[in-house]
C-alpha cells in the first residue's frame, strides 16, 4: 500500500493526544490523516471540512453515522477508537488497517481463487450482516473499500453511508460508485440494504475475474449496462456463480438479504432442521473472518443450478432497443478510492480487449454528460432529472416550418401599407 502523503503547511500537527504524521486522503466530508499516539501506535483520523462542520443538518447526519458505526462489530471494519464530535472541527479516530485494498490487490494481478475467494465472500457477507444490523446501508461497497488486512478483510468508508432511521438526508440521491451501484440506486428509486447486496455480487465477481461485471470504461456506458444488460461473469468461480447471479438480479426483491446470503454461503439453504439459526451462522462467519479457517479448506456452498442465461428478473427491466450480452470492452485503466477520500490507484478492472463494444447508452441516461468520467469514482450528488423527450421526426412545431416566418413578415408589410393609404386618403 502506498505510504501517506506529506503534510501541508495548513495541516494541524495533532488532534488531542494523537500526533499527525501524514495524509491518507481527502474526500467529500473532509481529510483523513495518519496519526500516532504516545506509544507509537498508528490510527486514522477523519476530520470534517468546513462545509460539513458548519452545516447543522450535515453535522447531525455525520454524528448519526458515527454512532451507528460504533455498533458495528470491530472484526469486520476499521473500529472507531474515539469520536470528538463537539470539537471544532469534529474528528473521529479509527483503527488504521495496514495492507492493500482489494482494488489494488487485483491491479497487481492477484485475482482471488479457491478458498481465498470463498473466505473473502464469507467475511464480507458477514460484515454486511453486522453493518445492516447496526441500521446502516453502506451505499459504496466496492473493492477499494475492502481492506485485505493481516487478520482478514475489513469493510471501510462509512463516509456516505446512510443511517436507516427514516430521517437521513439524500435518501434518493445518486451516491456511490457506478461500476458497483444497483439499478435502483442509479435511477433514484430508493436506497435499501439490497443495494449493498448488488454491490457485494459485483465485488466478488471482480475479485474472481479481475473485471467489474458491468465494465469500467465510461460512466454512461457502465450505467446503461447496470440498468439494462446482464453482467459479464466469464471466468467466474463456478461454486459462487449462482449466488452472485442472484445478488446481481435487476429486481431488488429477488436478491437475498445479507443474512440469507451468509446462510447460503455456509451451505444452509431451504428448510433444514439441522441448519443453525441466523445468529449461529453469523458467529460461524465471524470465526471464518477472524481466523480464515474453513472446514476442509472451502465453504460448503451448494450451487443451486448451472448457469443457463441472463439472471432472473432481468426481463423486468428491458433494454431500450437491443443489447448484447456483455462480451467486454476495450477498457482504459480505472481508479478507486482505497480509503475514505484517498486518491485513486490504477485499476485493472478493464473488460476483455479485442471484443466489440457495447451499444452506446441513450442520451437521457444519468451521467451521460460525464462520458469520460471514471465509473470507479464515488459520486454524491442529487439525481440527474430526466431529459425532455424531443419531438419525433416529422412532427415539427409550426414555428419550425420554413415558410411560416416569411409569410408573417409579408402580412405585416401589407397591413402597414393599407394603414398608410388609409391615413393619406383621410
LUMVO-787547 format. One record per residue (C-alpha): residue number from 0; residue in one letter; z, x, y. Coordinates in Angstrom, 2 decimals. Layout:
<pts>
<pt NUM,"A",<Z,X,Y>>
...
</pts>
This chain:
<pts>
<pt 0,"X",<0.00,0.00,0.00>>
<pt 1,"X",<-0.86,1.38,3.47>>
<pt 2,"X",<2.12,2.58,5.45>>
<pt 3,"X",<3.39,0.81,8.56>>
<pt 4,"X",<1.62,1.21,11.86>>
<pt 5,"X",<3.25,3.34,14.58>>
<pt 6,"X",<5.44,1.60,17.12>>
<pt 7,"X",<4.06,0.82,20.56>>
<pt 8,"X",<5.93,1.65,23.80>>
<pt 9,"X",<6.77,-2.03,24.32>>
<pt 10,"X",<8.28,-2.46,20.85>>
<pt 11,"X",<12.08,-2.72,20.53>>
<pt 12,"X",<14.00,0.10,18.90>>
<pt 13,"X",<16.42,-2.09,16.96>>
<pt 14,"X",<17.46,-5.64,16.07>>
<pt 15,"X",<21.21,-5.76,15.67>>
<pt 16,"X",<22.15,-3.22,13.01>>
<pt 17,"X",<18.53,-2.73,11.89>>
<pt 18,"X",<16.66,0.24,13.35>>
<pt 19,"X",<12.92,-0.37,13.77>>
<pt 20,"X",<10.70,2.31,12.18>>
<pt 21,"X",<7.20,0.80,12.31>>
<pt 22,"X",<4.97,-2.25,12.45>>
<pt 23,"X",<3.96,-4.16,9.34>>
<pt 24,"X",<1.62,-6.51,11.19>>
<pt 25,"X",<1.10,-9.19,13.80>>
<pt 26,"X",<0.40,-12.88,13.23>>
<pt 27,"X",<0.29,-16.24,14.95>>
<pt 28,"X",<4.07,-16.61,15.08>>
<pt 29,"X",<4.99,-13.07,16.03>>
<pt 30,"X",<5.28,-9.47,14.89>>
<pt 31,"X",<6.66,-8.17,11.60>>
<pt 32,"X",<8.47,-4.82,11.83>>
<pt 33,"X",<9.67,-2.41,9.18>>
<pt 34,"X",<13.33,-1.57,9.80>>
<pt 35,"X",<16.22,0.07,8.01>>
<pt 36,"X",<19.97,-0.35,8.04>>
<pt 37,"X",<22.68,2.32,8.27>>
<pt 38,"X",<22.29,3.06,4.54>>
<pt 39,"X",<18.58,3.72,4.87>>
<pt 40,"X",<17.57,0.52,3.01>>
<pt 41,"X",<14.29,-0.95,4.28>>
<pt 42,"X",<13.76,-4.52,5.47>>
<pt 43,"X",<11.03,-6.61,7.08>>
<pt 44,"X",<11.98,-8.13,10.44>>
<pt 45,"X",<9.87,-11.02,11.73>>
<pt 46,"X",<10.22,-11.65,15.48>>
<pt 47,"X",<8.93,-14.80,17.15>>
<pt 48,"X",<6.50,-14.30,20.02>>
<pt 49,"X",<6.95,-15.87,23.46>>
<pt 50,"X",<4.82,-18.93,22.67>>
<pt 51,"X",<6.95,-19.90,19.68>>
<pt 52,"X",<10.32,-18.89,21.07>>
<pt 53,"X",<9.79,-20.76,24.37>>
<pt 54,"X",<8.32,-23.93,22.85>>
<pt 55,"X",<11.20,-26.18,21.75>>
<pt 56,"X",<9.20,-28.02,19.08>>
<pt 57,"X",<7.70,-24.85,17.59>>
<pt 58,"X",<11.06,-23.15,17.58>>
<pt 59,"X",<12.69,-26.10,15.79>>
<pt 60,"X",<9.89,-26.10,13.25>>
<pt 61,"X",<10.39,-22.39,12.61>>
<pt 62,"X",<14.12,-22.92,12.17>>
<pt 63,"X",<13.48,-25.68,9.60>>
<pt 64,"X",<11.13,-23.42,7.68>>
<pt 65,"X",<13.65,-20.58,7.65>>
<pt 66,"X",<16.48,-22.84,6.49>>
<pt 67,"X",<14.29,-24.27,3.74>>
<pt 68,"X",<13.03,-20.82,2.69>>
<pt 69,"X",<16.65,-19.67,2.30>>
<pt 70,"X",<16.97,-22.22,-0.51>>
<pt 71,"X",<14.11,-20.66,-2.49>>
<pt 72,"X",<15.21,-18.51,-5.42>>
<pt 73,"X",<15.03,-14.85,-4.47>>
<pt 74,"X",<13.32,-13.81,-7.72>>
<pt 75,"X",<10.00,-15.33,-6.59>>
<pt 76,"X",<9.79,-14.44,-2.90>>
<pt 77,"X",<10.99,-11.89,-0.37>>
<pt 78,"X",<14.59,-13.03,0.05>>
<pt 79,"X",<15.85,-13.77,3.57>>
<pt 80,"X",<18.77,-11.47,4.33>>
<pt 81,"X",<19.65,-12.55,7.87>>
<pt 82,"X",<18.39,-15.11,10.39>>
<pt 83,"X",<19.30,-14.81,14.07>>
<pt 84,"X",<17.64,-17.99,15.30>>
<pt 85,"X",<19.68,-18.31,18.51>>
<pt 86,"X",<18.94,-14.80,19.77>>
<pt 87,"X",<16.29,-14.03,22.37>>
<pt 88,"X",<13.82,-13.60,20.81>>
<pt 89,"X",<14.72,-15.18,17.45>>
<pt 90,"X",<14.19,-12.98,14.41>>
<pt 91,"X",<14.52,-13.12,10.64>>
<pt 92,"X",<15.38,-10.19,8.36>>
<pt 93,"X",<13.95,-10.36,4.85>>
<pt 94,"X",<13.70,-8.14,1.82>>
<pt 95,"X",<10.97,-5.51,2.00>>
<pt 96,"X",<8.93,-5.55,-1.22>>
<pt 97,"X",<7.12,-2.25,-1.88>>
<pt 98,"X",<3.85,-2.34,-3.75>>
<pt 99,"X",<0.32,-3.66,-3.38>>
<pt 100,"X",<-0.57,-7.27,-2.87>>
<pt 101,"X",<-2.90,-8.92,-5.38>>
<pt 102,"X",<-5.87,-8.80,-2.99>>
<pt 103,"X",<-5.56,-5.04,-2.57>>
<pt 104,"X",<-4.98,-4.50,-6.28>>
<pt 105,"X",<-8.19,-6.36,-7.18>>
<pt 106,"X",<-10.02,-4.45,-4.42>>
<pt 107,"X",<-9.09,-1.26,-6.27>>
<pt 108,"X",<-10.80,-2.63,-9.38>>
<pt 109,"X",<-7.67,-3.73,-11.23>>
<pt 110,"X",<-8.52,-7.23,-12.46>>
<pt 111,"X",<-5.76,-8.90,-14.44>>
<pt 112,"X",<-6.27,-9.36,-18.18>>
<pt 113,"X",<-4.35,-10.49,-21.24>>
<pt 114,"X",<-0.57,-10.58,-20.98>>
<pt 115,"X",<-0.64,-9.13,-17.44>>
<pt 116,"X",<-2.68,-12.10,-16.22>>
<pt 117,"X",<-0.52,-14.53,-18.17>>
<pt 118,"X",<2.68,-13.09,-16.68>>
<pt 119,"X",<1.12,-13.41,-13.22>>
<pt 120,"X",<0.21,-17.05,-13.94>>
<pt 121,"X",<3.70,-17.94,-15.21>>
<pt 122,"X",<5.52,-16.02,-12.45>>
<pt 123,"X",<3.53,-17.54,-9.58>>
<pt 124,"X",<3.70,-21.05,-11.08>>
<pt 125,"X",<7.48,-20.68,-11.37>>
<pt 126,"X",<7.58,-19.51,-7.76>>
<pt 127,"X",<5.68,-22.63,-6.68>>
<pt 128,"X",<8.18,-24.80,-8.57>>
<pt 129,"X",<11.03,-23.13,-6.68>>
<pt 130,"X",<9.20,-23.39,-3.35>>
<pt 131,"X",<8.35,-27.07,-3.82>>
<pt 132,"X",<11.88,-27.87,-4.95>>
<pt 133,"X",<13.08,-26.45,-1.64>>
<pt 134,"X",<10.92,-29.03,0.13>>
<pt 135,"X",<8.24,-26.56,1.24>>
<pt 136,"X",<4.47,-26.73,0.96>>
<pt 137,"X",<3.22,-23.16,1.35>>
<pt 138,"X",<-0.31,-24.08,2.59>>
<pt 139,"X",<-1.60,-20.48,2.47>>
<pt 140,"X",<-1.08,-19.38,-1.12>>
<pt 141,"X",<-3.67,-16.61,-1.63>>
<pt 142,"X",<-3.98,-13.14,-3.22>>
<pt 143,"X",<-2.84,-11.43,-0.02>>
<pt 144,"X",<0.41,-13.41,-0.17>>
<pt 145,"X",<1.25,-12.39,-3.74>>
<pt 146,"X",<3.01,-9.02,-3.78>>
<pt 147,"X",<3.00,-7.11,-7.05>>
<pt 148,"X",<6.46,-5.66,-6.64>>
<pt 149,"X",<8.15,-3.28,-9.09>>
<pt 150,"X",<10.18,-6.19,-10.51>>
<pt 151,"X",<7.34,-8.73,-10.71>>
<pt 152,"X",<5.11,-10.82,-8.43>>
<pt 153,"X",<6.58,-12.19,-5.21>>
<pt 154,"X",<5.12,-15.00,-3.10>>
<pt 155,"X",<5.44,-14.26,0.62>>
<pt 156,"X",<4.48,-15.52,4.08>>
<pt 157,"X",<6.03,-18.86,4.83>>
<pt 158,"X",<4.81,-18.44,8.42>>
<pt 159,"X",<2.57,-21.51,8.27>>
<pt 160,"X",<4.45,-23.35,5.55>>
<pt 161,"X",<5.43,-26.94,6.20>>
<pt 162,"X",<8.82,-28.42,5.53>>
<pt 163,"X",<8.06,-31.61,3.66>>
<pt 164,"X",<10.50,-33.89,5.51>>
<pt 165,"X",<8.00,-36.05,7.36>>
<pt 166,"X",<8.86,-34.59,10.76>>
<pt 167,"X",<6.95,-31.30,10.81>>
<pt 168,"X",<4.08,-30.81,13.18>>
<pt 169,"X",<0.45,-30.00,12.37>>
<pt 170,"X",<0.56,-32.17,9.24>>
<pt 171,"X",<-3.18,-32.89,9.40>>
<pt 172,"X",<-4.33,-29.57,10.83>>
<pt 173,"X",<-6.67,-27.08,9.24>>
<pt 174,"X",<-4.14,-24.44,8.25>>
<pt 175,"X",<-4.83,-21.92,5.55>>
<pt 176,"X",<-7.50,-19.58,4.20>>
<pt 177,"X",<-10.86,-21.28,3.46>>
<pt 178,"X",<-11.53,-19.48,0.16>>
<pt 179,"X",<-8.20,-20.79,-1.18>>
<pt 180,"X",<-7.92,-24.17,0.56>>
<pt 181,"X",<-8.08,-27.54,-1.20>>
<pt 182,"X",<-10.82,-30.04,-0.22>>
<pt 183,"X",<-8.32,-32.47,1.29>>
<pt 184,"X",<-6.78,-29.64,3.32>>
<pt 185,"X",<-10.17,-28.72,4.79>>
<pt 186,"X",<-11.04,-32.34,5.52>>
<pt 187,"X",<-7.66,-33.08,7.12>>
<pt 188,"X",<-6.83,-35.82,4.60>>
<pt 189,"X",<-3.19,-34.78,4.26>>
<pt 190,"X",<-1.16,-31.81,3.07>>
<pt 191,"X",<0.84,-32.16,-0.16>>
<pt 192,"X",<2.11,-29.80,-2.83>>
<pt 193,"X",<-1.18,-30.41,-4.70>>
<pt 194,"X",<-2.86,-28.16,-2.10>>
<pt 195,"X",<-0.78,-25.26,-3.39>>
<pt 196,"X",<-1.82,-26.12,-6.96>>
<pt 197,"X",<-5.50,-25.91,-5.99>>
<pt 198,"X",<-4.81,-22.56,-4.31>>
<pt 199,"X",<-2.99,-21.36,-7.44>>
<pt 200,"X",<-6.10,-22.09,-9.50>>
<pt 201,"X",<-8.22,-20.11,-7.03>>
<pt 202,"X",<-5.79,-17.17,-7.08>>
<pt 203,"X",<-5.61,-16.97,-10.88>>
<pt 204,"X",<-9.41,-17.21,-11.13>>
<pt 205,"X",<-9.69,-14.41,-8.55>>
<pt 206,"X",<-7.17,-12.28,-10.44>>
<pt 207,"X",<-9.11,-12.74,-13.69>>
<pt 208,"X",<-12.69,-12.35,-12.42>>
<pt 209,"X",<-12.35,-10.33,-9.20>>
<pt 210,"X",<-14.12,-13.11,-7.25>>
<pt 211,"X",<-12.91,-16.08,-5.27>>
<pt 212,"X",<-14.19,-19.10,-7.27>>
<pt 213,"X",<-15.85,-20.62,-4.20>>
<pt 214,"X",<-17.11,-17.34,-2.75>>
<pt 215,"X",<-16.12,-15.29,0.29>>
<pt 216,"X",<-19.31,-14.91,2.31>>
<pt 217,"X",<-19.17,-17.22,5.37>>
<pt 218,"X",<-16.77,-19.96,6.37>>
<pt 219,"X",<-19.32,-22.82,6.42>>
<pt 220,"X",<-20.75,-21.83,3.03>>
<pt 221,"X",<-17.30,-21.49,1.44>>
<pt 222,"X",<-16.09,-24.78,2.96>>
<pt 223,"X",<-19.19,-26.57,1.67>>
<pt 224,"X",<-18.63,-25.29,-1.88>>
<pt 225,"X",<-14.93,-26.12,-1.88>>
<pt 226,"X",<-15.70,-29.72,-0.92>>
<pt 227,"X",<-18.92,-30.27,-2.87>>
<pt 228,"X",<-19.61,-27.68,-5.59>>
<pt 229,"X",<-17.94,-26.69,-8.86>>
<pt 230,"X",<-16.09,-23.36,-8.99>>
<pt 231,"X",<-17.67,-20.22,-10.41>>
<pt 232,"X",<-15.39,-19.31,-13.31>>
<pt 233,"X",<-17.82,-16.95,-15.03>>
<pt 234,"X",<-15.80,-14.35,-16.93>>
<pt 235,"X",<-12.55,-16.31,-16.57>>
<pt 236,"X",<-9.90,-15.67,-19.24>>
<pt 237,"X",<-10.62,-18.43,-21.77>>
<pt 238,"X",<-6.97,-19.11,-22.59>>
<pt 239,"X",<-6.25,-20.03,-18.97>>
<pt 240,"X",<-9.59,-21.54,-18.03>>
<pt 241,"X",<-8.82,-25.20,-18.95>>
<pt 242,"X",<-5.64,-25.36,-16.87>>
<pt 243,"X",<-7.32,-23.53,-13.96>>
<pt 244,"X",<-10.19,-26.03,-14.07>>
<pt 245,"X",<-7.76,-28.93,-13.87>>
<pt 246,"X",<-5.97,-27.31,-10.93>>
<pt 247,"X",<-9.35,-26.98,-9.16>>
<pt 248,"X",<-10.15,-30.68,-9.50>>
<pt 249,"X",<-11.52,-32.06,-6.22>>
<pt 250,"X",<-9.25,-35.08,-6.55>>
<pt 251,"X",<-5.59,-34.08,-5.93>>
<pt 252,"X",<-4.37,-36.97,-8.10>>
<pt 253,"X",<-5.95,-35.29,-11.12>>
<pt 254,"X",<-4.12,-32.00,-10.61>>
<pt 255,"X",<-0.72,-31.32,-12.22>>
<pt 256,"X",<2.30,-30.69,-10.06>>
<pt 257,"X",<3.94,-27.26,-10.20>>
<pt 258,"X",<6.50,-28.32,-12.80>>
<pt 259,"X",<3.87,-29.77,-15.15>>
<pt 260,"X",<1.71,-26.70,-14.59>>
<pt 261,"X",<4.54,-24.41,-15.63>>
<pt 262,"X",<5.32,-26.53,-18.71>>
<pt 263,"X",<1.69,-26.28,-19.83>>
<pt 264,"X",<1.59,-22.54,-19.27>>
<pt 265,"X",<4.63,-22.22,-21.53>>
<pt 266,"X",<2.90,-24.30,-24.23>>
<pt 267,"X",<4.70,-27.62,-23.73>>
<pt 268,"X",<2.19,-30.45,-23.36>>
<pt 269,"X",<2.42,-34.14,-24.09>>
<pt 270,"X",<5.35,-36.00,-25.68>>
<pt 271,"X",<7.18,-33.50,-27.83>>
<pt 272,"X",<10.83,-33.89,-28.76>>
<pt 273,"X",<11.15,-30.14,-29.25>>
<pt 274,"X",<9.87,-29.36,-25.75>>
<pt 275,"X",<12.54,-28.13,-23.31>>
<pt 276,"X",<13.49,-30.01,-20.19>>
<pt 277,"X",<11.80,-29.15,-16.92>>
<pt 278,"X",<14.90,-27.19,-15.86>>
<pt 279,"X",<14.84,-25.20,-19.09>>
<pt 280,"X",<11.14,-24.47,-18.56>>
<pt 281,"X",<11.88,-23.21,-15.05>>
<pt 282,"X",<14.64,-20.95,-16.38>>
<pt 283,"X",<12.22,-19.66,-19.01>>
<pt 284,"X",<9.66,-18.99,-16.27>>
<pt 285,"X",<12.32,-17.19,-14.22>>
<pt 286,"X",<13.13,-14.90,-17.13>>
<pt 287,"X",<9.45,-14.04,-17.51>>
<pt 288,"X",<9.10,-13.48,-13.76>>
<pt 289,"X",<12.15,-11.22,-13.66>>
<pt 290,"X",<11.70,-9.29,-16.91>>
<pt 291,"X",<7.96,-9.55,-17.53>>
<pt 292,"X",<8.70,-10.23,-21.21>>
<pt 293,"X",<6.62,-12.72,-23.13>>
<pt 294,"X",<7.10,-13.74,-26.74>>
<pt 295,"X",<4.51,-11.94,-28.82>>
<pt 296,"X",<3.00,-10.43,-25.69>>
<pt 297,"X",<1.34,-13.60,-24.45>>
<pt 298,"X",<2.05,-17.06,-23.13>>
<pt 299,"X",<1.96,-19.73,-25.87>>
<pt 300,"X",<-0.56,-21.75,-23.87>>
<pt 301,"X",<-2.70,-24.15,-25.88>>
<pt 302,"X",<-6.14,-24.78,-24.35>>
<pt 303,"X",<-6.91,-28.50,-24.09>>
<pt 304,"X",<-10.65,-28.36,-24.76>>
<pt 305,"X",<-13.57,-25.98,-24.33>>
<pt 306,"X",<-15.35,-25.89,-21.03>>
<pt 307,"X",<-18.47,-28.09,-21.11>>
<pt 308,"X",<-19.37,-28.55,-17.46>>
<pt 309,"X",<-18.04,-29.22,-13.98>>
<pt 310,"X",<-14.42,-30.17,-13.75>>
<pt 311,"X",<-13.35,-33.78,-13.95>>
<pt 312,"X",<-13.20,-35.60,-10.70>>
<pt 313,"X",<-15.99,-33.64,-9.04>>
<pt 314,"X",<-18.19,-36.73,-9.10>>
<pt 315,"X",<-15.73,-38.47,-6.80>>
<pt 316,"X",<-16.88,-36.11,-4.03>>
<pt 317,"X",<-20.67,-35.79,-4.47>>
<pt 318,"X",<-22.50,-33.10,-2.57>>
<pt 319,"X",<-24.60,-34.22,0.38>>
<pt 320,"X",<-28.01,-33.51,-1.12>>
<pt 321,"X",<-28.45,-31.24,-4.09>>
<pt 322,"X",<-26.06,-28.49,-5.06>>
<pt 323,"X",<-26.48,-25.90,-7.77>>
<pt 324,"X",<-23.52,-24.70,-9.84>>
<pt 325,"X",<-22.07,-21.52,-8.40>>
<pt 326,"X",<-24.17,-18.61,-9.64>>
<pt 327,"X",<-22.76,-16.38,-6.90>>
<pt 328,"X",<-23.89,-14.93,-3.62>>
<pt 329,"X",<-24.77,-11.51,-2.29>>
<pt 330,"X",<-21.38,-11.13,-0.66>>
<pt 331,"X",<-20.00,-8.89,2.05>>
<pt 332,"X",<-16.59,-7.26,1.94>>
<pt 333,"X",<-13.82,-9.69,2.82>>
<pt 334,"X",<-10.39,-9.06,4.26>>
<pt 335,"X",<-7.00,-10.51,3.58>>
<pt 336,"X",<-3.56,-10.53,5.14>>
<pt 337,"X",<-1.24,-8.91,2.61>>
<pt 338,"X",<1.89,-9.64,4.64>>
<pt 339,"X",<2.75,-12.13,7.36>>
<pt 340,"X",<0.31,-11.29,10.11>>
<pt 341,"X",<-0.73,-7.93,8.68>>
<pt 342,"X",<-4.26,-6.77,9.50>>
<pt 343,"X",<-6.64,-7.27,6.60>>
<pt 344,"X",<-7.71,-4.83,3.91>>
<pt 345,"X",<-11.19,-4.58,2.48>>
<pt 346,"X",<-11.52,-7.02,-0.39>>
<pt 347,"X",<-13.78,-7.25,-3.39>>
<pt 348,"X",<-13.99,-11.00,-3.86>>
<pt 349,"X",<-17.76,-10.88,-3.45>>
<pt 350,"X",<-19.86,-13.22,-5.55>>
<pt 351,"X",<-22.18,-11.59,-8.05>>
<pt 352,"X",<-25.10,-9.81,-6.33>>
<pt 353,"X",<-28.71,-10.40,-7.14>>
<pt 354,"X",<-28.44,-14.15,-7.72>>
<pt 355,"X",<-29.93,-16.89,-5.50>>
<pt 356,"X",<-27.64,-18.03,-2.73>>
<pt 357,"X",<-26.12,-21.45,-2.31>>
<pt 358,"X",<-27.85,-24.01,-0.12>>
<pt 359,"X",<-26.71,-23.83,3.48>>
<pt 360,"X",<-23.93,-26.27,4.37>>
<pt 361,"X",<-24.64,-29.27,6.59>>
<pt 362,"X",<-24.40,-28.71,10.33>>
<pt 363,"X",<-21.41,-31.04,10.57>>
<pt 364,"X",<-19.35,-29.04,8.10>>
<pt 365,"X",<-15.99,-27.94,9.59>>
<pt 366,"X",<-16.14,-24.37,10.95>>
<pt 367,"X",<-19.94,-24.45,10.98>>
<pt 368,"X",<-19.85,-22.79,14.36>>
<pt 369,"X",<-17.99,-19.83,12.85>>
<pt 370,"X",<-20.77,-18.85,10.48>>
<pt 371,"X",<-19.83,-15.18,10.37>>
<pt 372,"X",<-16.04,-15.54,10.40>>
<pt 373,"X",<-14.32,-14.22,7.30>>
<pt 374,"X",<-13.29,-17.05,4.94>>
<pt 375,"X",<-10.34,-14.94,3.74>>
<pt 376,"X",<-8.82,-15.19,7.23>>
<pt 377,"X",<-5.96,-17.59,7.80>>
<pt 378,"X",<-6.61,-20.48,10.18>>
<pt 379,"X",<-4.02,-22.54,12.00>>
<pt 380,"X",<-5.66,-24.90,14.45>>
<pt 381,"X",<-6.44,-28.62,14.82>>
<pt 382,"X",<-9.10,-30.01,12.53>>
<pt 383,"X",<-12.62,-29.98,13.90>>
<pt 384,"X",<-13.79,-33.53,14.74>>
<pt 385,"X",<-16.83,-34.89,13.01>>
<pt 386,"X",<-20.12,-34.17,14.75>>
<pt 387,"X",<-22.01,-37.23,16.09>>
<pt 388,"X",<-24.94,-38.18,13.92>>
<pt 389,"X",<-28.25,-37.56,15.79>>
<pt 390,"X",<-30.85,-40.37,15.94>>
<pt 391,"X",<-33.13,-40.45,12.94>>
<pt 392,"X",<-36.71,-39.24,13.29>>
<pt 393,"X",<-38.97,-41.96,14.69>>
<pt 394,"X",<-36.05,-43.76,16.36>>
<pt 395,"X",<-36.00,-42.00,19.75>>
<pt 396,"X",<-34.38,-43.86,22.62>>
<pt 397,"X",<-36.56,-45.44,25.31>>
<pt 398,"X",<-35.86,-42.65,27.82>>
<pt 399,"X",<-37.00,-40.02,25.31>>
<pt 400,"X",<-40.56,-41.50,25.15>>
<pt 401,"X",<-43.05,-39.51,27.23>>
<pt 402,"X",<-44.82,-42.38,29.06>>
<pt 403,"X",<-41.73,-44.10,30.49>>
<pt 404,"X",<-40.84,-41.77,33.37>>
<pt 405,"X",<-44.39,-41.61,34.92>>
<pt 406,"X",<-44.67,-45.41,34.69>>
<pt 407,"X",<-41.38,-45.87,36.51>>
<pt 408,"X",<-42.42,-43.45,39.28>>
<pt 409,"X",<-45.76,-45.23,39.77>>
<pt 410,"X",<-43.98,-48.60,40.00>>
<pt 411,"X",<-41.61,-47.26,42.66>>
<pt 412,"X",<-44.52,-45.88,44.73>>
<pt 413,"X",<-46.37,-49.22,44.58>>
<pt 414,"X",<-43.25,-51.10,45.71>>
<pt 415,"X",<-42.80,-48.73,48.64>>
<pt 416,"X",<-46.42,-49.23,49.72>>
<pt 417,"X",<-46.06,-53.03,49.57>>
<pt 418,"X",<-42.93,-52.87,51.68>>
<pt 419,"X",<-44.70,-50.60,54.18>>
<pt 420,"X",<-47.67,-53.04,54.50>>
<pt 421,"X",<-45.33,-55.97,54.98>>
<pt 422,"X",<-43.49,-54.08,57.70>>
<pt 423,"X",<-46.71,-53.14,59.52>>
<pt 424,"X",<-48.10,-56.69,59.34>>
<pt 425,"X",<-44.95,-58.15,60.87>>
</pts>
